Amino acid sequence: MKMKNLQSNHVSRWRKHATILLFTLLSFSPALSAQKKENLAKNYRDWLERDVVYIITRTEHDAFLRLSSNEERDRFIDNFWEIRNPTPEAPTNPFKEEHYKRLAYANNYFGKASGDLGWRTDMGRTYIVLGPPQQKSTYHDSQSLRPMEVWFYQNVNPALPPYFSVLFYRKDNFSEYKLYSPYFDGPQELITTRGQTRQQAWVTIDKDGNRELARLSLSLLPDEPVDTVNATTSMESDVMLAHLRDLANNPLSVEQLNLQRMRNSVSSVMIMRSGTLGVLAVPVRDSSGQSRVDYALHLSKPEDFSLAESSTNHFNFKIGIQIAVFTKDNNRIFVQEREYTRSLSEDQKRRIQNRIFGFEGSLPLPPGSYHLEFTLTDLLKKVSYREKQDVVVPDIPKDALLVTSIVPFVAVKKAEAEGRDVVPFAFGDIKFIPILKREAAYSSGNQLRFFYQIWGPKRILADAPGQKLKLKYTYGRPGGRMEAEFLEDAVDRAQFDPNGSLVNGKELPVGGWAPGNYKLILTLTDPATNQDTYSTMDFRVGSGFVTPDPWGIDDREETAKEVRNGERDYQRGLCYLAAGDNDSASPALHTALDKNPGSQRALTALVDADFLRKAYPEVAKYATSVSVTDRTEERTILQLAQSLDLTGDTKNAISVLEGSLKSRKPSGPIYLTLAGYYTKQGLSDKASQYEKKGRELMLTHESQN
């Protein structure tokens, strides 16, 4: 298993809520709980104590025990699985099927040595929670090392690091594999010779195993700095293990589950109609050269949208918009949510009669591949419409030109100067009113209107000054008998903005064309290089087609606010982190924190990005320029302190940790890290005191799980 070449594909949200103790979770009486379990029928007790023991939250566990009838328990179990169903409209539940597949695997392959049930072993628990590892290494042939297995995972859960390993070991060939803790077990537990120091044990592992295994004995995280001279460890690996042992109750997991529960509770009283919501999502560049995705949501018929008449002869509507942004591997990056209540006069209502409703917005997405899930909810009649779409935001070309998707539109408006980069589908002083590709249907005599952007490197203005780029529009019926028609045009390089972007629009008259499906092909030729680039658009021609004229609203006000408060920069930074591009994430997150110095989310993400790229001096600067509060993530506090220590400022590292203890509940990792720093400072009595306290807190939490 090779890990040193892995790029840090970091999703910063795993860092959130990195507390070992989880004091905020609901507590319950063990005696009362045990009594209620005993009163359950065997099938329900097995479901609670075996089938879902590692994935049910404490709140759900207690709620199930409070149920008084089997009918209620059956409904609870059905709802439990449906909340976790990634495809609620589908007849099957992939989550449930995968979970029971893992449970069966654990029982079949683990627990043989001890005779225990496979699901109860450390390996079984890990397999059930995380699934099969992406890579696995075994170490069984050394007389000086205990039998070991290393499982490597990546991007399995947003509450866990993007890359990490878990190490299992056993004391002999007949005992069960145990999950290894770098801090509590240490390298001594991985060797067969007793009485060796941590450093001696580490040398043995390095010599008789390999350097990679020796490093794992100190840290399970590939990006965590390790001290191989003294064979000491930080607390980050054990923070991760604590998350793993109680993943169902991790605040991130609970937050995501509550979001899914909210969606399902809403959709349970909603009418879901496939195809009612249409989506157009187009990558564009703004005036600063940054990419974004503008989107339009259209309902298919006017009657799909509801208005409520008020006592003042006005007509109200209320909608909710939610766009969940995922990586191409379906790991959630962030969610954009909007809610609007608007009122129309009687005259306005008359003007929108028989027109479809639409909403327009934008997402601050840098280059990359994304999976987007759109939800438009009519909150008056409690109907939700959903649609999914994959989008690729291309990289800015370095030595060529690129043509974006061709977007059909029905009209243009004048864009206000202050809203040019916050209004969807607005460029310069022009605002396009787009239609969806499914709505691109025309009758004879109509105008086929469309626009697109051309992207190029900044130096495109300097290349062949005065020379024009050639455009050729070819349109016809694919496979049809009629010959294709074409139109030639050109654009001047001087029309590009300083960042190398150009917006171009065109109208083509629809003549007496035969009914059918048509394709428009745009060919862009750069005479300076003789390179061609292409873009296409499908459309239909027939009698009686009426191009829709949608009405609606957009999110320009919310976007402008998010630009000012740094939220857009924060979301852009999260996208870079999800792609493993920490170098690009850092400036975006730095801008977000500059705009909103009190944002703990931006601070956490920024520290994560710089810590992962080993920019410890930069992280150390944040420790002296930001305030650690009770809302600062524990992970962030440890990274700030560790960066100070790594840059030779152990005194301030201690100050940061001691200050954090005054504003938050007792933390095992912070006490233990302080113990190490006090040892380094020669304060052995204080180090012993803090180590004792830290171990007590850690062991207390471990015994609860």
Buried (B, 14 or more C-beta within 10 A) or exposed (E): BEBEEBEBBBBBBBBBBBBBBBEEBEEBEEEEEEEBBEEBEEEBBEBBEBBBBBBBBBBBBBEBBEBEEEEEBEEBBEBBBBBBBEEBEEEEBEBBEEBEEBBEBBBEEBBEBBEEEBBBBBBBBBBBBBBEBEEEBEBEEBEBBBBBBBBBBBBBBBBBBBBBBBBBBBEEEEEBBBBBBBBBBBBBBBBEEEEBEBBBBBBBBBEBBEEBBBBBBBBBBBBBBBBBEEBBBBBBBBBBBBBBBBBBBBBBBBBBBEBBBEBBEBBEEBEEBEEBBBBBBBBBBBEEBBBBBBBBBBBBEBEBBBBEEEEEEBBBBBBBBBBBBBBBEEBBBBBBEBEBEBEBEEEEBEEBEEBBBBBBBBBBBBBBBBBBBBBBBBBBEEBBBBBEBEBEBEEBBEEBBBBBBBBBBBEBEEBEEEBBBBBBBBBEEBBBBBBBBBBBBBBBEBEBBBBBBBBBBBEBBEBBEEEBBBBBBBBBBEEBEEEEEEEEEEBEBEBBBEBBBBBBBBEBEBEEBEBBBBBBBBBBBBEEEEEEBEBEBBBBBBEEBEBBBBBBBBBBEBBBEBBEBBBBBBBBBBBBBBBBBBEBBBBBBBBBBEBBEEBBBBBBBBBBBBBBBBBBEBBBBBBEEBEBEEEBBBBBBBBBBBBBBBBEBBEBBBBBBBBBBEEBEBBBBBBBBBBBBBBBEEBEEBBEBBBEBBBEBBEEBBEEE
